[in-house]
Amino acid sequence: MNPFSISGIKRLFVVLLLIGGVARGGTAVDEGRKLIGRVTPTIAGRFELEEIPPDAGCDVFEIEARNDKVVLRGNNGISLASAYHRYLQDYCKCLYSLWGDQMRLPDPLPTVEGKVRVVTQRRIRHFFNYCTFNYSGSWWDWADWGKIIDWMAMNGINMPLQIVGTEAVWYHSLRELGLDDTEARACLPAPVYFNWQWMGNLEGTGGPLPLSWIESHEKLGRRIMEREQSLGMTPILHGFSGVVPRVFRTRFPDARIDMKPSWGRGAFVGTATLDPMDPLFGKVARTYLSELVKRLGTSHLYITDPFHESSPPVKGGEYLRNVAGSIDKCLLDVDPKAIWVCQDWSFYPDIIRSIPKDRLIIMSLTGKKVPEFKDWGYRYTLGQLNSFGGETHLHGSLFQEQQNGVAQVMKESPNCVGSGNWMEGLENSPSYYHFMLDLNWEAGPVELEQKLDAYCERRYGGITDNIRAMNRLLIDSVYKLGGHGFSSVVAARPAVFPLKSTPCKEIQVPKASFDKHVLAWKALLADRSAEVKAGGITSYAITVAGPVWWLANTQLSGLRADSTGNSKTRIQYVLPMASIGSMVASIIGRARALGLPIQMGTVDPTFTISQKSFSGVTFLAAIQKVLEAVPDAVCWIDYAAQPYPSFNVSRRSASVETVDLVLGEDQAVGVKLKPRRNLRPSGIRVTTTTRNVTTGKIEFGEQIAGTGARIVADSGPELLPFEVPDNLPSVTIQTSAIVGGWAEAKVLDSVIAQAIASSGDITANPISGTDFLYTSNSSGSGTNAATFAPAAIKDTTSGAAVASGAWHRITNNASLPDFMLTDYNVKSTGIRVTGTYRVQIGGTPWSTSTPAVLNALRYTGRISTITGYISTTPGIGQTTNYYISVDYSIEGAINTGYPSSQTVYEKAAYQYLTAPPLLASNMFDAANFIPYEGTVEISRMVPPRQWLVTKINVHGAETDWKTAGALVQRAKLTLLTNEVELTCGSNVPVGVNAVTGSYTKPGSQDVIYTL
């Protein structure tokens, strides 16, 4: 047999599939029964399973009724699971999904007319990108993986990537090669960076890795392998590409070890590559591969991609051919049945063409490079790459995929042997993934509208005209253009003009998708009607965040255009890898689970990370180092620190100590750990930041005020939403303000802190029955709040009437004027703190002479309830007032409000929206999410001084913090009356109203749609 002929390739490929075709641990029928018992235990006895031969080497399944049983047949465990899944979908109208289940089984179970037989020509059906394991799966445990594997089997996946436990393989390999425990663990990164280290892009970022993690995830990785193989899958394991720890350069000084260029726009030090001709290369490769087989097992598939997203250290084809030959020889030395799997992401033809055709499979991630290698005679798969950089908005090229391009290519190119899903993140667009996986069993083009309608019927438990209308709109918008390359302003870190919230793409709005997406949202909301209830849909999830952040992005775009005078002074923060805060929260949560000490207290800034650096690396590495080096350390991140975010450290003991954090080569940072401040000091330190809009310079100032204060006020580092330790001492209140240079803000901060401090320890003795009112007289023209105060309002202590710019104690809620409680056209309102901690913050958001003073009150505690809104109304004398009200009770950690000034006036409109779970994810799952109800209004300022409304109303909101690389906040919408109002041009009220259905395109004054 000529191994380079197509017939030879097919024969060898059949042999390859048979490696995984026999279920390990039991027969395919046995494992199929176990899967059914896990998914639908109440009806498991209603199925009979039978194994049948493949169809001309291809996977096949059958469904048939026999007596009162449903007979499922398949040639392996994957086929049997797929038959079971098809029955649940097509006959029971159920949805078993990673994004929430709808498993209301009909009783009696539907019968099957005749015999259904389905054959797939796709011999390889792949799932997972390296990035998926860390954009989404860093913290998955067996409870997650067990369901994921069953779901993959039910959707026909037979060749998933499996890299869980690779850290254990590397650890034991390095120990075998002479490194001690500390050295070996120092080479391994924090869990959120695993995949980038395995691909050779970085080393040890956020490490060292705890031994407890290494041991637990070796067991988890082995368990994943065993379950996948038992169902008939052939998992792909991570091979050896020549990348070694940098310490090898000193440990093995005679070895030829080259340094690759830096990665991540220069943010990561280059990794070390061992010369393939050096004797050490074979020793390291065989050690690693032997440990891999020993600890995780094998299915004889090894994915190996030398020089991923980097350049070889030596130029020329000869070097690349030597790399290929050495890797291939090492694979065969350890596993004579080894098959090399490679991606075409970083493609080197000299490497590919050095490998025998019968021992290499090329996985195309996007299909773009297929024309280059499709005629070389190598087996390859066509892939789709969704959610690039972990994007979370609705997107996907379903309009094109309905043509089933994989099936067309397979007819034209016999060595195209299947397909792959290479999404980088999983927290988005569930209909896209379900559709793509359904295509595994389709022989030709499919009807997209019909498929999506059927999917929605399963997801929502019924189908209506509104849902059909929604699907048509989405097909013609987000699922037509693909949607790749957009990022959301509501996910961005604080900035005057946020540019990005994903690694590569800027904040923008798909030009042809916005209107239809909003209309689709409206159509789905309409199904809260009695008509839907009568049809059996009593509760289902609503995709809401996509339209909301597109609205916000649209307003931001307009705001930029309207504010060209400020363009030279704007601050630009780039979020390099998902939310830094979310990743830090994940790491801290994991540290707590592992028993590492974490305390909360006040902090002083210690160093500032340059915006030009890949700040996520430094942040995470520093926190990890501090947690390990200093048991009583307190550390957190302040996003809003000017001019750059800061990483803050203090310690609970009274001593002062300096710790050098070695974050890698050329990344040593000295951190001075300061003693924790007394929580009841004699004074308050208020730090303010001033931006001069003329020069663009940032200025800092501070003031010590209130000698009787008993609460620390500082520059307000961002608090992370992890649970507060039980041994938390007295509460810390921190305030911050970014102002335009007026001393009034400094006094205002001090007054807030003093007011709350006067009650003593808030955690133990909350304010009760006392209101505090502060009235401020803006430093510009106009009438202040005190002028509007009725004479009945008197200071409780002095008896004097409420005056401007002063602090007053008010004991009678009824005495407060209406304009302090409602949207009222006054130039300056006040601050009020009550027993339920209701805070109203007001001021003049825009004036040629007066900046806004919108202060952030940050409480250490866990939030139990929150109700808030932001709104504006036309003010006196052509000014506009900005008004915030928040009701909440304090039990743990919460940040409310946001600093604002004339150069950051959009901050509150966008960043404040990130607190409720409504905007944290664009999908909501009826099966798992927490009850939620609320309204949202998105707005922006248009010239000259006309403000749009941003409103939030959240009642009883709770958050399910699912640590998955980037945290996903989820909520079940039990009652939602969404209203989005926009004011454009010359204050003409237009917008979207989910109840009445009127809509005006943002930026226009005369185009109105009626739904």
VOVO-417516 format. One record per residue (C-alpha): x, y, z; residue in one letter. Coordinates in steps of 0.25 Angstrom, whole numbers, plus 5000, padded with zeros to 4 digits. Layout:
<nodes>
XYZA
...
</nodes>
This chain:
<nodes>
500050005000M
500550144996N
500350225009P
500350355001F
499150304992S
497750354996I
497350204998S
498450185007G
498150305015I
496650265016K
497050125021R
498050175031L
497050275036F
496050165038V
497050095047V
497250225054L
495850245058L
495750095062L
496750125073I
495650205080G
494450135074G
494450025085V
494050085098A
495050065110R
494450025123G
493249955116G
492549925103T
491950045095A
490549995099V
490949995114D
491550135113E
490350185105G
489350135116R
490250205127K
490150335119L
488650325118I
488550295133G
489350425136R
488450515127V
487050455128T
487050355140P
485550355141T
485350295127I
486650215125A
485950085125G
485150125113R
486350115103F
486949995097E
488350005092L
488949925081E
490349925074E
490349925058I
491549925048P
491950055043P
491450105029D
492650095019A
493550135030G
492650255035C
491950265048D
490450235047V
489250235057F
487850185056E
486550215064I
485350125064E
484150085073A
483949945077R
482749915086N
482850015097D
484350045096K
485150135088V
486350055081V
487650135079L
488650075070R
490050125067G
491450075063N
492150135075N
491850205088G
491850345081I
490750295071S
489950235081L
489950365089A
489650445077S
488450355074A
487950385088Y
488150535086H
487450535073R
486250465080Y
486250565091L
486350685081Q
485350645070D
484350565078Y
484350615092C
484650755088K
485650765100C
486950835100L
488250785108Y
489250895107S
490450955113L
489651085114W
488451035122G
487550915120D
486050905116Q
485750765120M
484250755122R
484050615117L
482650585111P
481850475117D
481650385110P
482950385102L
482750405087P
482750285078T
483650285066V
483050255052E
483850155044G
485350155045K
486250275045V
487650255040R
488750365039V
490150345034V
491250455035T
492350465025Q
493150555035R
494150445041R
494750555050I
493850645059R
494750735067H
494450825079F
495250925087F
496251025085N
497451035094Y
496951175098C
495551115102T
496251045114F
496551185120N
495651285114Y
494551195119S
495051075127G
496151105136S
495351065148W
494450955143W
494450835152D
493850695150W
492450745152A
492650835140D
493450735132W
492550615134G
491450695127K
492250755116I
492750615112I
491350555112D
490950675104W
492050665094M
491750515092A
490250545090M
490650645079N
491550555072G
492950605076I
493950495075N
495350565075M
495350675086P
496550745091L
496950705105Q
498050785112I
497550775126V
498650715135G
499850765126T
500350845137E
500550715145A
501250645133V
502250765132W
502450775147Y
502850625148H
503750635135S
504450755141L
504750675154R
505250565146E
506150655138L
506750705151G
505950825156L
505550825170D
504150855175D
504251005176T
504951015162E
503950925155A
502750995161R
503351135158A
503351095143C
501851075143L
500851185142P
499551225149A
498351145144P
497851255135V
499151255127Y
499251105124F
498951095110N
499851205106W
501051145113Q
500751005106W
500751075093M
502051135096G
501651285097N
502051305112L
502651245124E
502251245139G
501351365138T
500651375152G
501351255157G
501851175164P
500751075163L
500351005177P
500650855178L
499250835182S
498750885169W
499750795161I
499250675169E
497750705168S
497850735153H
498650615149E
497450535155K
496450615148L
497250605135G
497250455136R
495850445139R
495450535127I
496250445118M
495650315124E
494250375122R
494450425108E
495150295103Q
494050205110S
493050275101L
493850255088G
494650385087M
496050395083T
496550515091P
497750605086I
498850625096L
499850735097H
501150685091G
502550745092F
503050855082S
504450885088G
504050995097V
504750985111V
504851065123P
505851185123R
506551125135V
507051015126F
508051115120R
508851115133T
508450975138R
509050915124F
510051025120P
510550935109D
509250915102A
508850995090R
507651075095I
507151195087D
506251305092M
504951335084K
504551475082P
503551535093S
502051515091W
500851595094G
501351725088R
502651715096G
501951695109A
502451545111F
503851515111V
504251415100G
504251265103T
505451175102A
505551075090T
506450955090L
507150925078D
506650805071P
508050755068M
508450765082D
508550635090P
507750695101L
506550715092F
506250565091G
506450545106K
505450655109V
504450605099A
504450465103R
504350495117T
503150585115Y
502450485106L
502750375115S
502150445127E
500950495118L
500650345115V
500850305129K
500050405136R
498850435126L
498850315117G
498850325102T
498050315090S
499250335081H
498850475076L
499850585080Y
499650725076I
500950795074T
501150935068D
502550995069P
502751145069F
501251175071H
501051325069E
502551345069S
503751335060S
504751225060P
506051265066P
506851215054V
506451255040K
506451155028G
505651035024G
506750935028E
506550975043Y
505050955042L
505250825035R
506150775047N
505150825057V
504050735050A
504950615049G
505450625063S
503950635069I
503450525060D
504550435064K
504350455079C
502850435077L
503150295071L
504150255081D
503150275092V
501850235084D
502050155071P
500550185068K
500750335070A
499950425060I
500450575060W
499350675060V
499650815057C
498850945055Q
498951035043D
498951165052W
500451185051S
500851105039F
502251065034Y
502150985021P
503550935023D
503150865036I
501850805031I
502450755018R
503550685026S
502550585033I
502050465026P
500550485021K
500050365028D
500450415041R
500050565041L
498650625042I
498550775040I
497450845047M
497050975040S
496451075050L
495751165040T
495951105027G
496651225021K
498051145019K
497351025013V
497651054999P
499151055002E
499150915007F
497950845002K
498650774990D
499850734998W
499250605002G
499050625017Y
497850595024R
497150725029Y
495950775036T
495150905033L
494950985046G
494151105051Q
494751205061L
493651275069N
493751375081S
495151425077F
495851475090G
494651425098G
493651515092E
492251505099T
491351575089H
490351495080L
491151465067H
491351355057G
491351335042S
490151245042L
489651305030F
490851255022Q
490951125030E
489551075026Q
490151045012Q
490950935020N
492250975013G
493050855020V
492150755012A
492450824999Q
493950835002V
493950685005M
493350644992K
494350724985E
495550694994S
495650544998P
496650575009N
495750675016C
495250575027V
494450665036G
494150785044S
494550855056G
493950965066N
495151045070W
494451155079M
495351235088E
494251255098G
492851185101L
492051295109E
491251335097N
490351305085S
489851165089P
488951155077S
490251165068Y
490951045075Y
489750965075H
489550995060F
490950965056M
490950825064L
489650785057D
490350805044L
491250685048N
490150595043W
489650675031E
490050635017A
489750765010G
489150905012P
488050925023V
486951025025E
487451125035L
486151185039E
485551045041Q
486751005049K
486751125058L
485251115060D
485350975065A
486551015074Y
485651125080C
484551025082E
485450935090R
486051045098R
484751125102Y
483851005102G
483051055091G
483051145078I
482251265075T
482151365064D
482951465072N
484051365074I
484051335059R
484151485056A
485351495066M
486051385058N
485851455045R
486451585050L
487651515056L
487951435044I
487951565036D
488851635046S
489751565056V
489751435050Y
489951485036K
491151575037L
491751485048G
491951605058G
493451575060H
494251695065G
493351765074F
493551795089S
492651855099S
492851985106V
492151935119V
493151825120A
494351925119A
495151975130R
494952125135P
495352225124A
495052355119V
494852295105F
494952145106P
495552085094L
495551935097K
494951825106S
495551705098T
497051675094P
496951725080C
495651795076K
495151935078E
493851985084I
492951995072Q
491551955067V
491251865055P
490651965045K
489651875039A
489251795052S
488951895062F
487451925058D
487051785056K
487751735068H
486951835076V
485651795069L
485951645071A
486051675086W
484751745086K
484051635079A
484551535089L
484151625101L
482751625095A
482651485098D
482351515113R
480951515108S
479751425112A
479851375098E
481151315101V
480751255115K
479551195108A
480551125098G
481251065110G
482451165111I
482451205125T
483851245128S
485051255119Y
486351335117A
486451465110I
487651515103T
487751655107V
489251705109A
489551705094G
488551815091P
488951895103V
490451905101W
490151925086W
489352045090L
490452085100A
491452075089N
490652155080T
490552265090Q
492052265092L
492252285078S
491352405077G
492052455090L
493352445084R
492952525072A
492252635080D
493552645089S
494652675079T
495152785088G
495552685098N
496152585089S
497552625092K
497352605107T
496652465107R
497152355115I
497252215108Q
497252085116Y
497351955109V
496851825115L
497851725110P
497151595114M
495751595119A
495451665132S
496651675140I
495851695153G
495051565149S
496351485147M
496851545160V
495551505167A
495651365161S
497151355166I
496751405180I
495551315181G
496451195177R
497451235187A
496451235198R
495951095194A
497351055195L
497451115209G
498351225206L
498151345215P
497351465210I
497051585218Q
496351715215M
496751855220G
497151995216T
498352005206V
499352105201D
499752105187P
501152045185T
501452045170F
500752085157T
500751995145I
501052065132S
499952055122Q
500952015112K
501151885119S
500351755118F
499751795131S
498951675134G
500251595135V
500851685145T
499651705153F
499351555154L
500851515157A
500951615167A
499751575175I
500151435174Q
501551465179K
501051545191V
500051445195L
501151345196E
502251435202A
501451505212V
500451435220P
499751555225D
499751635212A
498551715208V
498551745193C
497651795182W
497551875169I
497052015167D
496552025153Y
496252175154A
497652215159A
498152325151Q
498852335141P
498952175142Y
498352065149P
499052025162S
499351905170F
499251935185N
499851855196V
499851875211S
499951775223R
499251755236R
500451755245S
501151875250A
502451855244S
502951905230V
503551815221E
504051825206T
503851695198V
504551685184D
503551615175L
504351545164V
503251525153L
504151465143G
505451515135E
505551665135D
504251675143Q
504751695157A
503851795165V
504151845179G
502851855187V
502851925201K
501851865210L
501351965219K
500651935232P
499151935232R
498552065237R
497752085249N
496352075245L
495952185255R
496952295252P
496952445256S
496852495243G
496352465229I
497252465217R
496552505204V
497252495191T
496652565179T
497152565164T
496952685155T
497052685140R
497352815133N
496552805120V
497352915114T
498752855117T
498252705118G
499152695131K
498752605142I
498952675156E
498852615170F
498452675183G
498152625197E
497552685209Q
497452645224I
496052675230A
495152645241G
495952625253T
494852545260G
494652445248A
494752305251R
494752245237I
495852235227V
495652305214A
496652285203D
496752285188S
495752165187G
496352045181P
495351955174E
494751855182L
494651715176L
493351635178P
493851515186F
493251475199E
493751555211V
494551465222P
493851435234D
494951505243N
494751635236L
495051755246P
494351885246S
493751935233V
494652025224T
493952135216I
494752195205Q
494352315196T
494952365184S
494652485175A
495252525161I
494952675160V
495252795152G
496052865162G
495052915172W
495352905187A
493952875189E
494052735185A
495152705196K
494152765207V
493052675201L
493852555202D
494252585217S
492752615220V
492252485214I
493352405222A
493052485235Q
491552465234A
491652315233I
492752305243A
491952375254S
491152245256S
492352165260G
492552025254D
491552015243I
491651865242T
491151855257A
490351985259N
489752035246P
489152165245I
487752165249S
486652275249G
487652385245T
487852455232D
489052535227F
488852645217L
490052725211Y
489752835201T
490752885192S
490853025185N
491453005172S
492553095168S
491853155156G
490653235153S
489253175157G
488353155169T
488853055179N
488052945186A
487953025199A
487153135192T
486053035189F
486052975203A
484753005210P
484853085223A
484352965231A
485652895229I
486552925240K
487852865245D
487552775257T
488652825265T
488752975263S
487353005258G
487853085247A
487253075233A
487952985223V
489053065217A
489953045204S
491252975205G
491052925219A
490752795227W
489452775234H
488852675242R
487352645239I
486552545247T
485252555240N
485152495226N
483852565223A
484552695224S
485352675212L
484852745200P
484352675188D
485552725179F
486452645188M
485652515185L
485252525171T
485752575157D
485652725159Y
486252835151N
487152895162V
488652935160K
489152865172S
488552755180T
489152685192G
489652555199I
488752475208R
489052355217V
487952285224T
487752155232G
487552075220T
488852145214Y
488152215203R
489052305197V
488652415187Q
489752485180I
489552605171G
490252725165G
490452805152T
491052705142P
491352805132W
491652955132S
492653035125T
493253085139S
492852975148T
493252825148P
492252715153A
492552655167V
492052515166L
492752435177N
492952285179A
492552225192L
493252085194R
492851995205Y
493551875210T
492451775211G
491551685203R
490351745196I
488951675199S
488051775192T
488151885183I
487251985176T
487752095168G
487552195157Y
488252305149I
487452415143S
487552555138T
486652665135T
486752805128P
487252895138G
487153045141I
487953145133G
488253045122Q
488952945131T
488552805134T
488652735147N
489152595149Y
488452505160Y
488752375166I
487952295176S
488352165182V
487752085193D
488451965199Y
488751885211S
490251855215I
490651715218E
491951705210G
492651775198A
492051875189I
492551995180N
491452095177T
491452215169G
492652265161Y
493552385160P
493152485150S
493652615145S
493552705132Q
494552615125T
493952485130V
492452515129Y
492152385122E
492752295133K
491452285142A
490652265130A
491452135126Y
492252085137Q
491152095147Y
490351995139L
491451885142T
490951865156A
489651795153P
489651655147P
488851705135L
490051755127L
491051645130A
490651545120S
489851535107N
489151405111M
488251365122F
487951225126D
486551195131A
487051065138A
488151125147N
487951275149F
487551355160I
486251435160P
486451575155Y
485551695151E
485951835146G
485951935136T
487152005128V
487252125120E
488452165112I
488852305109S
489952405105R
490152555105M
489952635092V
490352775090P
490352875095P
489852835109R
488752735107Q
488852605115W
488152475111L
487652385122V
488352265128T
487452185138K
487652055146I
486651995155N
487051865161V
486151795172H
486651675180G
487851655170A
488751545173E
489951495166T
490451355163D
491951375162W
492451265153K
493951265153T
494251225139A
495451315135G
494551435133A
493451435143L
492051425137V
490951485145Q
489551425142R
488151445145A
486751395142K
485851505137L
484551475144T
483951615141L
484551705131L
484051835126T
485151895118N
485152035114E
486252105106V
486052255104E
486952345095L
486952495093T
487652535080C
487852665073G
487052785079S
486552705091N
485452625083V
485052505091P
485252385083V
485652235087G
485252095089V
484052055098N
483951905100A
482451925104V
481952025093T
482951985082G
483352115077S
484752135073Y
485652245067T
487052215061K
488152275070P
488652405064G
487452435056S
486252525058Q
485252485048D
485352335046V
484452265055I
484052115054Y
482752055060T
482851915064L
</nodes>
